[in-house]
Amino acid sequence: MDVGSPKEEKSLLMKHKNLSFILQTLFLCVGLLLPQLCQGQDSSAPQVNETSKSAPPAEKQAATTQRTPWSEEIVSEVSHWPLQHGGRVKPFQTYAGFLMLKINSKRSLKLEDEKIGPVEWALDFMFYPEIARSYRCIHVPNDEVLIGVGFDTTDFRRSDRYSFDQLQPVLSALYSSARDIQMAKPESKEWTLVERQTVQLTNKIRELEILLHSMDSSRHQLPLHGIKEFDEVFGESSPPGYSTFIEQIDKVETLASPDYLNSLSQDRRSEFINAFTELRSDLLRNLEISELGISWFPPEEVSTDEESPPVTWETSSSVVQAALLFKEYKQRGAALKSLESLVGHLDDRDQFLIQSTLFGSQLEGLAEIHGSGSQLSREVSFYNVDYFTKALVFFMLAFIAISLGWLIPKSKFPTKITWVLNGTALGLLVTGVTIRCIIQGRPPVTTLYETILFITGCCVITALVLEYFDRKRIALTIAAFLGALGCFLSNRYELKEAVTAGDTMPSLVAVLDTNFWLSTHVTTVTLGYAAGLLAAAIAHVWIIGKLIGFKPNDKGFYKSLTRMVYGTICFGLFFSIVGTILGGIWANYSWGRFWGWDPKENGALMICLAELIILHLRMGGYIKDHGVHVLSLLNGMIIAFSWWGVNLLGVGLHSYGFTDGVFLLLLSFWGLESLLMIVSIGFGNRSGTKNQSTGGTGANPTGS
């Protein structure tokens, strides 16, 4: 949800009213009338984004000035804690990793004496907030954003990292600026670069504040002391926290009952009323703040209604509210107590490990009630192995090896090494994609990020199959190059997904959450993309080779490339046509029409028509080898439009993945491809004219 949006503010006010009603119900018996909390408030106030203003007093914050490094055992245990974020249940490591990537633009942070990863970084913000506030981990790529809100950037680079403490003086102005931008321009496509970066920075800081204050409720102590009856219930050593309070909620209810109050003297009754008034105010203030925390706790009730909405996990505030309404809360209350105990064991890491293990097991038990959380360990392992980065390294090594092979044509050793490296990289890539499918329980083509990986794998497999039959090292080279390029692009796009979606495994919109159609339509269309892009890549080798005079007398070399392109186009056409037809059937099933001239549908149709034109022109003799390769480049440009360009339009039923910042890259790609086509056509015409003037028998390679 956007920062400062009216929808979010209304939601918070409703929660505030609900909390008021809960406390009014509990304390009605003492004759208290809760104030109308929302009267006199400015409904446009950025309540959500100014958590720093409504944060608990300093004495309730952690005041630790000494930080003890986290042990590997604690990091490993905490990594598996389940939580809900972005609509899905995920391990804490995934949440921390993408949050750090979003805020810091990388998954590591160098401190004075150590380098910490996402889990350690998140734990520091949770348990050592006063120290973590000084971490320079907020990446601001453009200092104009801060200059616009009055921050002096003289001592910083244009693109630099800042700490929370450094930015705090201008947070109010930053939030106001972001809210004004969103009110003036509701559509993000209308934002300028600085406006977009302003909103993104505000969202970064907002999420960091949630992490920063996520343990405030666990540190908080309720004002239930100084009265004999309260001391008998909660003990005299220290005021109780939330978990202790809800454990004794029945006794609190008894103390607030009319019978008990009437049995007291007037002075004692006044003392109780003052105590409950203070408690009410404290709960209203601090439970509202706790609403902004991490959603650790799934509900204990299980709905049997098949049409019921997805299960929503809740923060610690909701656990307390459930207890106040006398709903089921025992298991969540026990987990809340374990979470609170972590604060008291910061200096005893052995006990901290024991309590963190207990907390994790309690959350997993709650998750099992709803049949979720079964893939937590697999997801932690997936990100620890980092399959796609390793695949990138092996593909790059393969490309270096085959490049040496071209320099030493008589040696077969580089070729054999390249096969091994390509095979290893492909194995890592396929394994990573497969594990993602198992974790999500759906095919590997549900987001743009996943299509990069899937298309890369398909291109590499097809290229290696071509190399197996051709054995000219052409397809082997292309496999290494495309593999490295695809893994690199996926790595870069992961950062964009972290900023926009907060994950690369997001929840799907309802119409996409259909495994059968994802397994048929989307997969076949993506296979068509892969084949068309591979054909375009091979066509680049033919065209650039001709332009630079590579192997000018080796006709077999260029004929081999043409056969590869022709066969790959045929392969891609089959999957493009089948996938497009299946897409029409899905559209009829989902929206009641087979074809609606949606931009994505038009893109699929353009691919089918382009590949049909290439094959028919070649079979009819209207174009020869040169024409096939030039048109293959054009087909690659069309595929890029259907794959990425449609999302930039921001319209249509298929606009699920609008991606900021891609337009210039896509425009550059189209420009370079167009230039290469023009140069190639001009070179071909000049060669044809030269052959005719010298009496040669060579035909114009463009077929004109």
Secondary structure, DSSP 8 states (H G I E B T S, - for coil): --TT-HHHHHHHHHHHHHHHHHHHHHHGGGT-----TTTT--TTS-TTTTTTTS---GGGS----------HHHHHHHHT-EEEETTEEEEHHHHHHHHHHHHHSSS-EE-SS-EE-HHHHHHHHHH-HHHHTT---EEES-THHHHTTT---TTS-SSEEE-HHHHGGGHHHHHHHHHHHHHH--SGGG--HHHHHHHHHHHHHHHHHHHHTTTHHHH---S--SSHHHHHHH-SSS---HHHHHHTHHHHHHHTSHHHHHTS-HHHHHHHHHHHHHHHHHHHHHHHHHTTS-B-B--S-----TTS-----B-HHHHHHHHHTT-S-HHHHHHHHHHHHHHHTTT-HHHHHHHHHHHHHHHHHHHHHTT--TTHHHHHHHHHHTHHHHHHHHHHHHHHHHHHHHHSTT-SHHHHHHHHHHHHHHHHHHHHHHHHHHHHTS-S-SSHHHHHHHHHHHHHHHHHHHHHHH-SSHHHHHHHHHHHHHHHHHHHHHHHHHHHTS-SS----GGG--HHHIIIIIHHHHHHHHHHHHHHHHHHHHHHHHHHTSSTT-HHHHHHHHHHHHHHHHHHHHHHHHHHHHHHHHHHHHHS-S----HHHHHHHHHHHHHHHHHHHHHTTSS-HHHHHHHHHHHHHHHHIIIIIHHHH--STT-----TT-HHHHHHHHHHHHHHHHHHHHHHHHHHHHHHHTT-----TT--
